[in-house]
Amino acid sequence: MNADEATLGITIPSTLEAAARDLASKRGVLIDDLVASALHEYLHFSPSRIYQISTSVALVEGINSGSISSSTLLEHGDFGLGTFDGLDGEMVILDGEIYQASGSARRRSDDFPVPFASVTQYCEEAVFQINQITSLADVEVACDRYRPSDNLFYALRLDGVFGNIHARAVHPAQGGAKLLDAAQSQLEFHYHNVEGTLVCLWSPRYSSSFSIPGYHFHFLSKDRTKGGHVLNCTAGQLRVGVQTISEYDVQLPKKGTFLKADFSKDPASVLAKAE
């Protein structure tokens, strides 16, 4: 054994051991090397990567049933956005926890199927401050200066006390209901003088077939009791952290209506109306 090597004694399911030995045999490598490689990839995954379940065009077309578990989602990041089965509320992923927000917010500690979500391992690369925010447009203009390219993706975290938050949550939809139809019955609510966090992902225009272009903000109060998709806000001062994303991993459903759906229409205009 070399000086930089160590022995790790662990217990794993017999089915996993059999799968590992079979893969090692097929690749012609030692099982020790295979396991070490898998651990290295898992423990040193790139912080500049988004992991996404399903696509925005699927959501637009009414494919809103969960396909991949929330526990799998959290294996890939601690910061992000999404929705729930049947569009039952806005998903906020912050500090490694999932919250379901429809005006009020609650933490989801159970393991449940997710129809659409995007998550990253948040690691801010730059921090700045913005002042005298009179609208969400002010926030977007201030953040634009810290995005060096319109062709990459970004994660932004904004913390502070908000004078006002105007938010919404899509009303739960019947199975197969399209996003725009569900958005017509959305619930809207206002918060005043509330401390909290805006969780934001920014995506390029070209990504509309799989992501949601532009800024996408969800709010979660500091006490974790309020939240939703942000329509507008005001604030005196906000601390902003930003992370550049250059890797995008989209996990597609392997069964259900996704396999037969028609995704030939450009969803950009529908996404803009729904947002």
N, C-alpha and C positions, 0 to 999 in steps of 0.2 A: 504494500500500500504506500502511495506517495504521501509526502508531508501535507499536501493540500487536499487529501481525500479523507473521507470519514464514512463510518458504517452507520446506517440509519435503520433501526428495527421498527417496522410498522405492521399493522394487521389490515388487510384489504379483503374484500369479498372474493370468493373463489372464482366467480365469473369474470371479475376484472383481471385477476391473475392469468386466467386462461386466455383472455383476449390479448393481454400484453405479451404473453409467450408466443401466441400465434403470430402477432404482428412482428415481433422480433425475429421469428423464424423466416417469415416472408421477406423481411428486409435484409436478412443475413447479418444481423448485429446482435451483440450481447444484450440480454434483458436489462442489465445494470445500466448500459449506455442509453437504452431506450427510455428507461424511467428517469434517468438524470436529465435527458433532453426535454422530456415532458415537463418535469418540475421547473427547469430553467425557463421554458416558455411561459409557464403559468405565473411564476414569481417575478419575472422580469418583462411583463408585457408593456408595450409602449404606452406612456401616459398621453400621447398625442393621437389617440385612437378612439373612435366612436363605435360602439356595438349597438346595432339596431334590430328590433324584431319587426318583421313585415315591412310594408312600404306605405307611403302616403297615398299613392294611387289606389291601393287596396282599401284603405280607410275611406277614401272618397267614394268608392263604389259599394260601400256598405258591408265590407268584410270586417266585422268588428267583434268576432269571437276569438277568445284567447287561443294561442297556439304554442307558446313556449312559457315555461314556468317563471315566476318572479324570482325564485331562488337562483335560477340560471342567469337571469338578467343581472342580479346583484353580484354574481361572480365576475362580471365584466366591468363594473364601475360603481361609483358612489354618488354620481351627480347626473341628473338628466330629467327628461320629460316623457310623458306618454299619456295613455288613457286606459280605461278598464273595459271589461266585457260589456258589450252593449252600449258603449260610450257612457258608462255610469260614473261620471265625474272626471276631473282633471288629475293626472298623476304628477306628483312632484317628488323627485328623488334627491335628497339632500343629506349629506354626511352619512351615506350608506343606509339610509332608511327610506321606505316608500310611504308616501302619504296620499290619501284619497281626499280630494278637495272638491266640495260643491257649495262653497260659501263657508260652511264649517269644514274642518279638516280632521282626519283621524289617521293614525299610523296603522299600516297593515303589516302585521307580524306573521300572518299565515302565508302559506305557499299557494299561489293561485295562477291561472293561465292569463297571459298578457297578450292582447291583440296587436298593440303597437306601442313602441317605446324606443327611446334613444338614450344611451348612457355612456359616460366616460369616467375614467379615473381622474378626478379633478386635480390639477397641479398648475396653479397660476404662474404665468411667466412674467407678467407685468401687473403693477397695481397703480391706480390713479384715483383721483377724486373729482367728482362733478358737483357743482353748486347751483342753487336757485333753479331747480327743475320745475317748470310750469306745465309740462306735458310729457307723455311717453316719447313724443317726437324729439324733445330735448335730449332725452337719454340716448336715443338712437344716434343723433348727430354727434354727441360727445364720444360715444363708443366707436363711431366710424373711424376716428383718427387713430385708433389703436388696432385697426385691422389692416395689416400691410398689403393684403390682396383680397380681391373680390372672388377669387377662385379657390380659396381654402375654407375650412369650417372653423368655428370658434365656439368655445364655452365661456360664458361670462357669469360672474356672481356679483350681485349688487346688494350691499347691506346698508341699512340705515333706518331712520324714522321717516315714515311717509305721512305727509299731511293728508293726502287722500289717495285711495286706491279704488279704481273702478274695475271690477273683475266679473268674469262670467264662468259658467260651467255648462257644458252641453247636457241637455236633459237625456236621461236614459232612453235609448231607442229600441224599437222592435228589431229582432234579428233580420239583417238584410237591409235595414234602413240606411239610405245614403247620408253622408256627412252633412251636406247642405240642408237636407230635410230636417235632420236632427238639430242643426244649429238654429232653425227657425223658432224652436221652442226652448232656447237656452235660458237659463236662470241668470240674472244679473244682480250684483250687490255692490255696496260701497262700504269702505272702511275709512275711519278718520283717526289721525294721530296714532298710527300703529307702527310698531317696530317689527322689522322682518327682513326677508331676503327675496330678491328676484333671481330665480334660476332661469338662465337664458341660453339657448343654442341659436347660432346664426349659420344659415346655409346659403350657398350660392344659388343664383337663379337657375343654373343648368340642372340642379338636383331635384327639380319638382316631381319627377317621376318616382322618386323613392324617399325624398325628404320634404321638409316644409321650408320653402325659400324665405330668406330674410330673417329678421329677429322674431323669436318665439319666446315670450316671457310667461312664466308661471310664478305666482307669489305664495309664500308661506310665512305666516307670522312667527315671531320669535318664540312665542309660547306654544306654537304648533297646533293652534286651534282654528285658524282661519286660512283660507287659501282659494286659489282659482287661477284661471287664465286671465292675464292682465290686458285690459283694453286701454287704460289711461292711468296716470299717476302724477302726483306732485310730491316734492321733497325739498328740504333745505340743503341737504348734503348727503351724498352717497359715496361709500367706498366701493371701488370696482376692481375686481380681479379678472384677468383675461388669459385664456389658454388657446393656442393655435392647434387645430386638428388637421392632420394630413393623411390619416388612415381611416377608412370607413368599412366596417364589416356588417353586411346586411344578412340576417338569418331569415330565410323564407319558410313559410309553413309548408309542411310536406304532405298535408292532407286537407280535406275539407273544400269549401267553395273556392278558395284561392286558386286551386289547380285548374278550374274551368272558367274562371272569370275573364271578361273582356277588358283588357287594360290599354286599348288602342287610343283612347282619348287623352289629350293633354290635360292634367288635373290642375294646372297652374291657376286658372281663373277661378275655379271652384275653391281651391285652398285660400286664395286671397279673400273671397267673399266670406268663407267660414271663419277666417282669422279675424 
